[in-house]
Amino acid sequence: MCAIVAIWAFAGTSNFIGAAWAIAIVLVEVAVLGLNHGRCPLDGIAARYTDDTRPNFDIYLPVWLAARTKPIFGTLFGTGIVFTLARWLTAAQ
């Protein structure tokens, strides 16, 4: 989540190197999730220590947000990339 916010902050201040690094960090996380069929690889470890099956059993977010992290933060990530590209293209002119 911090890296996604950083994309917006870096792009907003025209720090495109920082934005590129933040995008790369998020892409690594997306690759890890993709290789694990959409699940965090640490979920299995955390699940061993509780019987709780709520979406936020392993994360400090409200249940409604934990259940929707991929669409919410995926949208913020995608629009952050578009924002970065738009700022980069307008700065180049």
MDTraj code that builds the backbone (N, CA, C; nanometers):
import mdtraj as md
import numpy as np

residues = "MET CYS ALA ILE VAL ALA ILE TRP ALA PHE ALA GLY THR SER ASN PHE ILE GLY ALA ALA TRP ALA ILE ALA ILE VAL LEU VAL GLU VAL ALA VAL LEU GLY LEU ASN HIS GLY ARG CYS PRO LEU ASP GLY ILE ALA ALA ARG TYR THR ASP ASP THR ARG PRO ASN PHE ASP ILE TYR LEU PRO VAL TRP LEU ALA ALA ARG THR LYS PRO ILE PHE GLY THR LEU PHE GLY THR GLY ILE VAL PHE THR LEU ALA ARG TRP LEU THR ALA ALA GLN".split()
xyz = np.array([
    [0.0825, -0.1179, 0.0000],
    [0.0000, 0.0000, 0.0000],
    [0.0873, 0.1248, 0.0000],
    [0.1952, 0.1230, 0.0756],
    [0.2834, 0.2398, 0.0790],
    [0.3479, 0.2654, -0.0572],
    [0.3850, 0.1590, -0.1264],
    [0.4472, 0.1760, -0.2581],
    [0.3478, 0.2335, -0.3587],
    [0.2205, 0.1970, -0.3449],
    [0.1192, 0.2514, -0.4359],
    [0.0992, 0.4002, -0.4094],
    [0.0965, 0.4385, -0.2839],
    [0.0874, 0.5810, -0.2492],
    [0.2123, 0.6542, -0.2977],
    [0.3268, 0.5883, -0.2862],
    [0.4527, 0.6498, -0.3307],
    [0.4519, 0.6766, -0.4807],
    [0.3901, 0.5895, -0.5582],
    [0.3807, 0.6120, -0.7034],
    [0.3143, 0.7465, -0.7293],
    [0.2012, 0.7682, -0.6639],
    [0.1276, 0.8937, -0.6813],
    [0.2105, 1.0131, -0.6331],
    [0.2768, 0.9983, -0.5194],
    [0.3562, 1.1090, -0.4645],
    [0.4749, 1.1411, -0.5560],
    [0.5462, 1.0384, -0.5988],
    [0.6611, 1.0615, -0.6864],
    [0.6182, 1.1229, -0.8192],
    [0.5121, 1.0696, -0.8781],
    [0.4649, 1.1238, -1.0061],
    [0.4158, 1.2672, -0.9894],
    [0.3496, 1.2938, -0.8794],
    [0.2990, 1.4293, -0.8543],
    [0.4086, 1.5328, -0.8410],
    [0.5264, 1.4890, -0.7955],
    [0.6397, 1.5805, -0.7811],
    [0.7398, 1.5659, -0.8956],
    [0.6989, 1.4950, -1.0012],
    [0.7811, 1.4724, -1.1206],
    [0.9105, 1.3966, -1.0914],
    [0.9105, 1.3141, -0.9877],
    [1.0243, 1.2271, -0.9586],
    [0.9958, 1.0928, -1.0257],
    [1.0283, 1.0844, -1.1544],
    [0.9908, 0.9682, -1.2325],
    [1.0776, 0.8464, -1.2035],
    [1.1997, 0.8677, -1.1571],
    [1.2848, 0.7551, -1.1162],
    [1.2246, 0.6895, -0.9916],
    [1.1843, 0.7708, -0.8961],
    [1.1198, 0.7170, -0.7761],
    [0.9906, 0.6453, -0.8093],
    [0.9124, 0.7026, -0.8998],
    [0.7874, 0.6394, -0.9417],
    [0.8152, 0.5060, -1.0096],
    [0.9182, 0.5007, -1.0911],
    [0.9529, 0.3758, -1.1593],
    [0.9941, 0.2684, -1.0584],
    [1.0706, 0.3067, -0.9566],
    [1.1086, 0.2109, -0.8525],
    [0.9870, 0.1613, -0.7758],
    [0.8966, 0.2514, -0.7422],
    [0.7754, 0.2113, -0.6703],
    [0.6894, 0.1186, -0.7558],
    [0.6787, 0.1477, -0.8845],
    [0.6041, 0.0612, -0.9760],
    [0.6704, -0.0765, -0.9822],
    [0.8027, -0.0797, -0.9894],
    [0.8749, -0.2070, -0.9950],
    [0.8514, -0.2895, -0.8685],
    [0.8507, -0.2241, -0.7536],
    [0.8272, -0.2945, -0.6268],
    [0.6884, -0.3573, -0.6262],
    [0.5890, -0.2823, -0.6707],
    [0.4526, -0.3358, -0.6738],
    [0.4432, -0.4496, -0.7760],
    [0.5101, -0.4368, -0.8882],
    [0.5076, -0.5432, -0.9887],
    [0.5694, -0.6730, -0.9350],
    [0.6723, -0.6622, -0.8513],
    [0.7301, -0.7818, -0.7888],
    [0.6257, -0.8470, -0.6988],
    [0.5547, -0.7662, -0.6205],
    [0.4503, -0.8210, -0.5343],
    [0.3387, -0.8852, -0.6175],
    [0.3013, -0.8222, -0.7267],
    [0.1983, -0.8781, -0.8152],
    [0.2464, -1.0119, -0.8718],
    [0.3736, -1.0203, -0.9080],
    [0.4281, -1.1458, -0.9603],
    [0.4236, -1.2562, -0.8544],
    [0.4576, -1.2221, -0.7313],
    [0.4524, -1.3207, -0.6226],
    [0.3089, -1.3691, -0.6018],
    [0.2137, -1.2756, -0.6004],
    [0.0736, -1.3153, -0.5864],
    [0.0288, -1.4010, -0.7050],
    [0.0713, -1.3656, -0.8228],
    [0.0346, -1.4424, -0.9417],
    [0.0896, -1.5844, -0.9377],
    [0.2120, -1.5984, -0.8931],
    [0.2724, -1.7308, -0.8837],
    [0.2089, -1.8168, -0.7745],
    [0.1419, -1.7513, -0.6796],
    [0.0750, -1.8234, -0.5704],
    [-0.0761, -1.8254, -0.5874],
    [-0.1219, -1.8143, -0.7116],
    [-0.2652, -1.8222, -0.7445],
    [-0.3484, -1.7177, -0.6693],
    [-0.2943, -1.5963, -0.6563],
    [-0.3682, -1.4860, -0.5964],
    [-0.3646, -1.4796, -0.4449],
    [-0.2916, -1.5694, -0.3834],
    [-0.2834, -1.5711, -0.2364],
    [-0.1456, -1.5258, -0.1906],
    [-0.1426, -1.4595, -0.0780],
    [-0.0149, -1.4231, -0.0174],
    [0.0540, -1.5512, 0.0278],
    [0.1832, -1.5660, 0.0016],
    [0.2511, -1.6889, 0.0417],
    [0.2595, -1.7063, 0.1938],
    [0.2364, -1.5997, 0.2682],
    [0.2421, -1.6092, 0.4146],
    [0.1078, -1.6453, 0.4774],
    [0.0002, -1.6479, 0.3981],
    [-0.1326, -1.6820, 0.4517],
    [-0.1345, -1.8194, 0.5171],
    [-0.0714, -1.9157, 0.4539],
    [-0.0696, -2.0508, 0.5081],
    [0.0000, -2.0580, 0.6423],
    [0.1069, -1.9821, 0.6575],
    [0.1794, -1.9798, 0.7845],
    [0.0933, -1.9155, 0.8923],
    [0.0327, -1.8025, 0.8614],
    [-0.0522, -1.7334, 0.9584],
    [-0.1746, -1.8168, 0.9949],
    [-0.2290, -1.8904, 0.8993],
    [-0.3490, -1.9704, 0.9238],
    [-0.3234, -2.0838, 1.0225],
    [-0.1995, -2.1268, 1.0339],
    [-0.1664, -2.2337, 1.1290],
    [-0.1881, -2.1922, 1.2741],
    [-0.1888, -2.0619, 1.2998],
    [-0.1939, -2.0127, 1.4364],
    [-0.3305, -1.9591, 1.4775],
    [-0.4323, -1.9779, 1.3941],
    [-0.5660, -1.9299, 1.4277],
    [-0.6719, -2.0122, 1.3552],
    [-0.7906, -2.0117, 1.4112],
    [-0.9048, -2.0729, 1.3441],
    [-0.9890, -1.9674, 1.2741],
    [-0.9497, -1.8417, 1.2871],
    [-1.0228, -1.7295, 1.2279],
    [-1.0107, -1.7369, 1.0753],
    [-1.1214, -1.7263, 1.0064],
    [-1.1191, -1.7317, 0.8600],
    [-1.1681, -1.6022, 0.7953],
    [-1.1838, -1.4960, 0.8749],
    [-1.2257, -1.3684, 0.8170],
    [-1.1179, -1.3154, 0.7226],
    [-1.1559, -1.2323, 0.6267],
    [-1.0567, -1.1811, 0.5305],
    [-0.9422, -1.1029, 0.5952],
    [-0.9641, -1.0483, 0.7139],
    [-0.8597, -0.9676, 0.7767],
    [-0.7899, -1.0393, 0.8923],
    [-0.7925, -1.1722, 0.8935],
    [-0.7325, -1.2435, 1.0052],
    [-0.5817, -1.2209, 1.0138],
    [-0.5191, -1.1871, 0.9040],
    [-0.3738, -1.1725, 0.9016],
    [-0.3262, -1.0316, 0.8649],
    [-0.4167, -0.9348, 0.8681],
    [-0.3808, -0.8000, 0.8258],
    [-0.4608, -0.6995, 0.9082],
    [-0.4004, -0.5866, 0.9363],
    [-0.4667, -0.4856, 1.0185],
    [-0.5460, -0.3880, 0.9324],
    [-0.6506, -0.4392, 0.8719],
    [-0.7431, -0.3587, 0.7925],
    [-0.8844, -0.3959, 0.8330],
    [-0.9801, -0.3040, 0.8168],
    [-1.1196, -0.3418, 0.8413],
    [-1.1602, -0.4555, 0.7472],
    [-1.2552, -0.5371, 0.7909],
    [-1.2981, -0.6532, 0.7126],
    [-1.3424, -0.6124, 0.5724],
    [-1.4207, -0.5046, 0.5616],
    [-1.4725, -0.4632, 0.4307],
    [-1.3585, -0.4288, 0.3356],
    [-1.2486, -0.3704, 0.3874],
    [-1.1358, -0.3346, 0.3016],
    [-1.0492, -0.4570, 0.2714],
    [-1.0268, -0.5411, 0.3714],
    [-0.9451, -0.6607, 0.3514],
    [-1.0067, -0.7541, 0.2476],
    [-1.1388, -0.7579, 0.2410],
    [-1.2061, -0.8444, 0.1446],
    [-1.1963, -0.7907, 0.0020],
    [-1.1584, -0.6647, -0.0125],
    [-1.1559, -0.6013, -0.1455],
    [-1.0201, -0.5401, -0.1797],
    [-0.9137, -0.5884, -0.1200],
    [-0.7834, -0.5250, -0.1422],
    [-0.7377, -0.5305, -0.2873],
    [-0.7577, -0.6426, -0.3530],
    [-0.7082, -0.6540, -0.4911],
    [-0.7781, -0.5573, -0.5858],
    [-0.9117, -0.5483, -0.5867],
    [-0.9727, -0.4516, -0.6794],
    [-0.9447, -0.3062, -0.6422],
    [-0.9430, -0.2749, -0.5134],
    [-0.9212, -0.1360, -0.4720],
    [-0.7782, -0.0932, -0.5018],
    [-0.6818, -0.1699, -0.4511],
    [-0.5427, -0.1298, -0.4697],
    [-0.4944, -0.1565, -0.6120],
    [-0.5554, -0.2527, -0.6797],
    [-0.5242, -0.2737, -0.8211],
    [-0.5648, -0.1540, -0.9053],
    [-0.6825, -0.0984, -0.8746],
    [-0.7286, 0.0216, -0.9450],
    [-0.6379, 0.1401, -0.9147],
    [-0.6005, 0.1570, -0.7877],
    [-0.5094, 0.2660, -0.7511],
    [-0.3731, 0.2495, -0.8183],
    [-0.3271, 0.1255, -0.8291],
    [-0.1993, 0.0985, -0.8954],
    [-0.2081, 0.1303, -1.0446],
    [-0.3118, 0.0810, -1.1100],
    [-0.3285, 0.1052, -1.2532],
    [-0.3427, 0.2530, -1.2861],
    [-0.4245, 0.3232, -1.2089],
    [-0.4413, 0.4665, -1.2342],
    [-0.3150, 0.5441, -1.1963],
    [-0.2398, 0.4930, -1.0999],
    [-0.1113, 0.5555, -1.0663],
    [-0.0128, 0.5462, -1.1809],
    [-0.0126, 0.4325, -1.2491],
    [0.0743, 0.4170, -1.3668],
    [0.0309, 0.5129, -1.4776],
    [-0.0994, 0.5220, -1.4999],
    [-0.1507, 0.6145, -1.6022],
    [-0.1154, 0.7582, -1.5655],
    [-0.1305, 0.7944, -1.4390],
    [-0.0964, 0.9287, -1.3915],
    [0.0530, 0.9561, -1.4128],
    [0.1367, 0.8576, -1.3799],
    [0.2810, 0.8733, -1.3978],
    [0.3149, 0.8945, -1.5453],
    [0.2570, 0.8131, -1.6315],
    [0.2826, 0.8294, -1.7761],
    [0.2350, 0.9647, -1.8276],
    [0.1174, 1.0078, -1.7812],
    [0.0652, 1.1371, -1.8239],
    [0.1561, 1.2507, -1.7796],
    [0.2042, 1.2442, -1.6549],
    [0.2962, 1.3486, -1.6047],
    [0.4276, 1.3456, -1.6791],
    [0.4770, 1.2252, -1.7089],
    [0.6039, 1.2101, -1.7779],
    [0.5943, 1.2642, -1.9209],
    [0.4846, 1.2327, -1.9891],
    [0.4672, 1.2803, -2.1251],
    [0.4503, 1.4319, -2.1318],
    [0.3784, 1.4894, -2.0356],
    [0.3605, 1.6344, -2.0364],
    [0.4869, 1.7059, -1.9907],
    [0.5686, 1.6425, -1.9068],
    [0.6943, 1.7044, -1.8633],
    [0.7965, 1.7037, -1.9757],
    [0.7861, 1.6080, -2.0658],
    [0.8823, 1.5957, -2.1758],
    [0.8607, 1.7012, -2.2838],
    [0.7454, 1.7644, -2.2836],
    [0.7159, 1.8625, -2.3893],
    [0.7672, 1.9986, -2.3560],
])
top = md.Topology()
chain = top.add_chain()
for i, resn in enumerate(residues, 1):
    res = top.add_residue(resn, chain, resSeq=i)
    for name in ("N", "CA", "C"):
        top.add_atom(name, md.element.get_by_symbol(name[0]), res)
traj = md.Trajectory(xyz[None], top)
